[in-house]
Amino acid sequence: MSEKLNICLMNDSFPPLVDGVANTVVNYAEVISSQLGSASVATPDYPGAVDNYPYEVVRYKSMSISEKICGYRAGYPFSSSNLDKLSNRHFDIIHCHCPWASAVMARVLREKCGAPLILTYHTKFDIEINAALPNELMAKQATKFIVSNIAACDEVWVVSNGAGENLRGLGFEGKYRVMENGVDFPRGRAEANDAAELRAAYGIDKDMPMFIFVGRMLWYKGIKLILDALKILTEKGIAYKMMFVGDGAERQEIEDYAAKLGLSDNCIFPGVIYDREELRVYYTAGDLFLFPSEYDTNGIVVREAAACGVGALLIDGSCAAEGITHGRTGILTQADPAAIARELEFACSHRDEIHRIGENAMNEVYISWETAVKKAYDRYFTVIENVKAGQSQRREGFMQEEFFSMMDNITYNIQRLRSIPAGFDKYKRKWRKLRDNIRK
């Protein structure tokens, strides 16, 4: 076996769609291809995608799903031409980052090329499933399907201990290994002048305490907790500014709720900042990063803030709070607006101490993608040897019937509830036609 491995990375999201897992795959591909071996990415097609990367990106057929259902594109994982193209690349490892369509394609590819399959579990899918699917029957069917996909892998990684506990809660009974994600920011604050200019552009005085949130604008990120806590500060007459950086399906609802609470003068919604260097300036301009999410399994944004010397307020016991020491590298509190407000009031009157926490976070919490991916890459060799020795934990069997059964069930139920988007019925017929051809 060559010391330089050839890796296939798979995920349901990839730029131009931006989320934490897409960012993970981009950084795995960049570090592997530039420093360690070679990498290719297989991901659903996306309108307007321009793949100018120093590594190969293979796009396969996909369709849009309404934002209310999941906000992503549904990939069609049985594209024979793309599977043949991938199988001819002679991969040493297939590393999948999503247990949906990407995992199906990864399993098919493994059947074709024989490379070991690793899956990293990033997301609390019970929350995603229950939010996306309108009834319990569909949720159970979808959960059973993704657990089946995960159990079929040769090794399973999770991004935190909390993610592993969540995976257990879905019914997964196999082993897993914690493999942390990194951050693509360099360690260090952005230029002070740039941060000062950003504050000035938004009319924020240098002496004004400023809190910042970065992420998708969705309620389950803990944003209501933030707003309700800020309402308490406002009622006490405490001066502050709050920056919500990001976008999402519920952004307008969030802005409307902020206005309802009388917070419009204190809350700023600049939208998504795509440029990473510019985003570093936004982090640096803040005094404290607010991330009271109990949903996120890792919270890359917490480490992005730490890279910029900004500590985070987190919910004690949450996955995002793993590795954070209260009062030293962050602030840990309860999922209660009054408790959060007390910490924010302290932060406003003790900015020097809050800045010291940020410095500690930069030195003790930060982990680069280079470090994280090199650790994963070293593990690839062990997985290959384990599979050769017959020590894989994969569940034997194949998933075609499982996949089509799930899609039949979901599309039927969505149709019944009249929430199916235009064009989905045509796509469903394609699934069934392919299923029938396979069964022949």
N, C-alpha and C positions, 0 to 999 in steps of 0.2 A: 504493500500500500504506500502510495506517495505521501510525503510529509505535507504536501499542499493538497487540501481536500477540495472537492468540487461540490458545492452546496446548492440545493434548490430550496428557496424560501417561498412559502405560500401564505397568502392572507386574503380575506375578503375586502379589505380596504387598503388603498395605496394612493398617493397623490395622483390627481388633484384633490381627492378626498383627504381631509386632514383630521386625524385623531391620534390618540396615543399609540395604538397598535401599529397604525401605518407608519408613524415616526420610528417605532421600534424596528420594523422591517427595513426601512430606508437605512438606518444606521447599521444594522447587521450586514446588509449588502455592501455598504460603503467600506466598513472596516475590514470585512473578509476579502473583498476584491482588491483593496488597496494595500493590505498588509499581510494577509494570511494565506489566501488561496484564490479560488474563483467562486462567484455567486451568480445565480440567476433568480429572478423573481417571477412567479406565476400569480396572476391576479385578474379579477374580472375587468372587462373592458369598461371604459368610462368616457362619456362624451367630452371631447376637447382635450383628452389626455395627450400630452407630448412627452415622450419618454427619452429625454436626452440625458441618459445616465451612463456612467463608465462601466456598466454591467448590463446584461441582457434582461429585458422585461418582456415576458410573454403574456399577452392579454387573451382571455377567452371570453366567449359570448356571455352577455349579461342583459338584465332588464331592470328597469327602474321599479322601485317599490315606493309607495307613498310615504311621506315623512311620518305620518301617523302610525304606520306599521313598523318600520324599523329605521328609516333614514338612510339606508345604504342601497346598494345594488345587489340583486340576486344573481349569482353566477351560475352558469350551466356547466357542470363539472365533467360531462362526458364527451367533450369535444375531441373526436378521434385524431384530427390533424394536429392539434396542440399537444395531445398526449404523446403522439408519435414523435413530435418535435422534441419534447422534453425527455422522453425515454432514450433518445439517441444522444443525449448529453452525457451519459454515463456518470450520473451523480453518485457520490459517496454517501451522502446524507440528504434526506428530505426533512426539512424543518418547517412545520406548519404552525401558524399562529392564530388559527381560528377553527373551531370545531364544526363549522357549517359546511358550505359548499367547498371551501378550500380543503377541508379534511377529507371529503369524499374524493376529490380529485387526487389528493395525496395518496389515499389508499389505492386508487386505481393505478397511479403511477408506480407505487411500490410493487404491485402485481406484475407490472411490465418490466421494471428494471432491477428489482430486488434490493434496492438501497434501504437501509433502516429508516424508520419514520419516528421523528420526535415531534411532540405537540407541546407548545407552551400555552398554558391557560392564563389569560390576562384579565378576563372580565367576569363579574358576577352575573352569569347568564340566567339565573332564576329571576333576577330583577328585570333584565332585558326581555325575557320571554313573557313574563306576566304583564309587562307594560305594552308589548307589541301584539300579543294574541288575545282575542276577546273572550275566550272561555277556558275553563279548566281542562276540558278534554284535549283541546289543541295544545295547551301548555304542557300537559303530561306527555303527549306524543312527541313534541319537540324536544323536551328534556330527555326522554328516553333515547331519542335519535343522537343527540350530541354526546351523551354519556357512552353510547355504543361506539361512536367515532373515537372518543378519547381512549376508551378501553382497548381499541384495536391498535394503538400505537406501541412501538417498541420501548419507548420511554416517555414519561410525562413530566414536564416542568411546570412550576407555578412561580409567579413573580413575588409572592410573599406567603408567609404562614397563613394569613387570613384567607388568601385565595385558595390555598389547599384545603382549609376547613370548609369553605364554600363548595368546593368541588366534591368533597365528601358528602355534603348535604344534598347534592344532586343525585347521589346514589353511586358515585364512583368508588370502587373498592380496591383498586390497584395501588401501587406505590407511586410517589411523586417526589421530585427534588426541587428545592427552592433555588431559582436562578434569577437574581435581581436584574432589573433593567438599569441602564445608565442615562446619562444626559449628554446632549451634543453641544452644550455650552462649554466654553473654557472656564476654568476656575478663576473668578475675579469679577469685580463690578465693571459695568460699562463706564465710559468716561463721565466724570462728574459734571462737566459742562453740558454734555448731551442730556443728562438726567435733569439738570436745572432748566435747560431750554424746554424740555418736555413739560415740566411742571408749569413753566411760565405760559406755554401755549394753551394750557387748560385753565389758566388763572389761579394756580395753586401756589401760594407763598411757600418759601423754603422752610418756614417755621410751622407750617400746617401739617399735622399728622395725616398721613395718607396710607390707606389700606388698599390692597389690590387682590383681585381674583382673576385667574386665567383658566379658561376651559370652555367646554360646551355650555351654552346657556340653557340648562335643563334643571328642573326643580330638584331632581334627586341628587344633584351635586351639593345640596345643603344651602342653596342660595336663599331660601326662605328664612332659614336660621340667621343668616347674615343680615338680611333686611330687618327682621324683627329686632335683632340686637341693636342695629343702627338706630332704629326708632327710639329705643330706650336712651341711647346717647343723645339724640336730638332733643328729646323731652327734658333732659338734664341740662341742656344748653352747652354741651361739649362740642367744641369745634373740631371738624375732621373732613376729609374727602375720601370717597370710595370709588375705585376704578374697577369696572367689570370688563375685562378684555375677552372677547369671544363672541360667538354667535350660536344659534341653535333654534330648534323648532319652538321653544317656549320663551324666546327672548322678549317678544312683545308683551306677553303676559307678565314677565318679570318686571319690565319697565313700567307697565301699568300698575303693578302692585307697589312698586317703589313710589310712584306718584300718589297713589292712594294713601300711603303712609306719610306723605309730606316730605319725601326724601329727595325730590327731583333736583334741588339746588346742591345737594351734597354727593349725588351719585352720577358718575360719568360712564357712558357706554360707547366706547370708541369702535366696537366691532372686532373682527378678527385681525390680528397683526401677523401677516404671513412671513415677513422678512425677519429672520432669526436675530440678526444684529439689532434691529429696531425693537424687537420684543425684549431683548436684554436691557435696553434702555428703560422700558416700561417697568420691568422688575426692579431695576436699580433705583428708580424714582420712588418706589414705595418704601414704607417703614416696616410693614408687616404683611405677610401673605396670608389670606384667609381661605381655608380649604376645609370646612366642616363636613366633608363628605363621608358617609358611611358606606357608600356604594363602591368607590374605586378600590381596586385591589392593590395598587402600588402607588399611584400618584406621582408620576414623573414630574409634574409641575412643582411638587414640593422640592424636588432635587434641583429643578431649574432655578427656583427661587434661591435655594441654598447656594448654588453656583455663583449667584450674583450677590451673595452676602446678605440675603434677606431670610429671616426665620419665618416659620409658619405657625398659625393657630390651627390646631387639629383636634378632632374628637378622640378622647382617650379610649384606647381599645380598638380603634379603627385600623384598617390595613395601612392607610396612609401614614398613621402615627408610629408604625413599627420602626424601631431604631432611633426614635426621637426621645430625648430626655427633657422632661419639663423644667423650664427655667434655665436650661443650658443651651440646647440646640433647637428649642421650639417651645410653644405653649400648648399644653394639653388641658382640655376642659370637657365639660359635658355637653350633650346635644340639647341644649336649653338656651333660649335667647337671653335670659337673665344672666346665666353663667358666662356666656360669651361676652355680653355687654360689660360685665365686671372686668374681664381680661382686657377688653378694648379700652375701657376707661383707664386702666393701669398703663396700657401702652401709650396712650395720649399724654400722660403726665410723666412717663419715664422713658423717653425716646432713646436716651443714651444706653439704657439697659437693654432695650429692644434691639438696638443696633449691635450691641455686644453679643446677643443671642444669634443674630444673623452672621456675625463673624465666626462664631463657633460652628454654626451649621455649615458654613462654607468649608471649614477645615475638617469637619468630622462626619458630615452627612453626604457630601458630594461624592459621586462616583461617575467617572467618565464612561462613555460608550466603548471606548477603546479597551478599558479594563474589563467591562462587563462582557463584551463579545469575545475577548481573548479567553476568558474563563469558560464561556460556552464552547468555544472552538476546541479547547483542550478536552472537554467532556465528549465531544463528537468522537474522538478516537476510542474512548472507553466504550461508548455505545456500539460502535462498529465491532469491537472485539467481543463484547457481550453477546451480540446477535450471532456472530460466527460460532461462539461457544454454546449456542442454544439457550442463552439466559435472557432472552427477550420476554417481556410480560404481555406481548400482544395476544389478543383474542383471535383465534382462527375464525375464518369465515369471510364472507363478502357482503357488501352493503347495498347492492342494487335494489333488492326488494324492499329493504328498510327505507331507502331514499324515496322511492316512488310511492310507497305506502304513506309516508309522512306528507309528501307534497299533495297527494290526492286528498288526504284528510284536511290539510290546511286550506287548500284552494276551495274545497267544497264548503267548509265552514265559513270562510271569508265571503264567499258568494252568498251564502244564506243570510249573512248579516249585512249584505249590500255595502261592504266597505272595500270591495276589491277594485283596484285601479283599472283604468281603461287599458286594454291590451294584454292583461294578465291571462284571460281565458285562452287567447291564441297561444300564449307561451305554455299554458298547461297542456294544450293538445299536443305540442311538440314533445313535452315530457312523456306523455302517454304513448305517443308514436314510437319514441325511442325505447321505452320500456317494452312495448310489444315486440319490437325488432330483436331486442336482447333475449326476450323469452323464447323466441323462435330458435 
